[in-house]
Amino acid sequence: MIEIKNLSASYEDKLILDNINIKIDDNEILCILGPSGAGKTTLLKSLAGLIDYDGEIIGDIESPAYIFQEPRVVESLTVLENIKLVSKDTKRIDSLIDKLELNGVKDKYCKKISGGEKERVNIARAFAINPSIILMDEAFNSLDLGLKYRIYDEIKEILNENPCPMVMVTHDIMDGINLANHFIILNDNKIIFDFKRVNETSEEIYNQIFNILKQI
């Protein structure tokens, strides 16, 4: 389990997160939602150790994998070479390339592939390092709908094979509905909704989250 206790973070003297408390179970997928500026990315960066914060984060976050909003690939290297930068496990790399539908471009230079393909290279690299936690910031923006739904299924399969918690930030409720079992909404520096799925249908969860988001 990872426990965030009394976490607060500021940027240029502006309070971004105020006394955040969250428990993230092993193998859990946590979806963080909320309006722009609510602190979603700040919370991810705190978990990654990229920014200073007050409070505590307890648990295994020693080897996080961070998937940024914008593709961060080495344009002068091929898709395969980009993934090999973080891992030499060829069997795992081949499996990730297959699952993320990158076989057709694995030998292409990243400067010649699409934005959606670059996003999938980012995802493959994150999973290739066998991380202690996956931190995903708007990772599906450039994927068309059909591909996005296939990638959801592949990510769940990858996590089943190599379990670790995942925390995802998104503006798209359906990203969370299709992947997550724990949902948090941030607004005005605080958590205003914290819910773990038990037996609720996707429609019930969607309506509950949508009704909160449309009021903030």
Secondary structure, 3 states (H helix, E strand, C coil): CEEEEEEEEEECCEEEEEEEEEEECCCCEEEEECCCCCCHHHHHHHHHCCCCCEEEEECCCCCEEEECCCCCCCCCCEHHHHHHCCCCCHHHHHHHHHHCCCHHHCCCEHHHCCHHHHHHHHHHHHHHCCCCEEEEECCCCCCCHHHHHHHHHHHHHHHHHCCCCEEEECCCHHHHHHHCCEEEEEECCEEEEEEECCCCCHHHHHHHHHHHHCCC
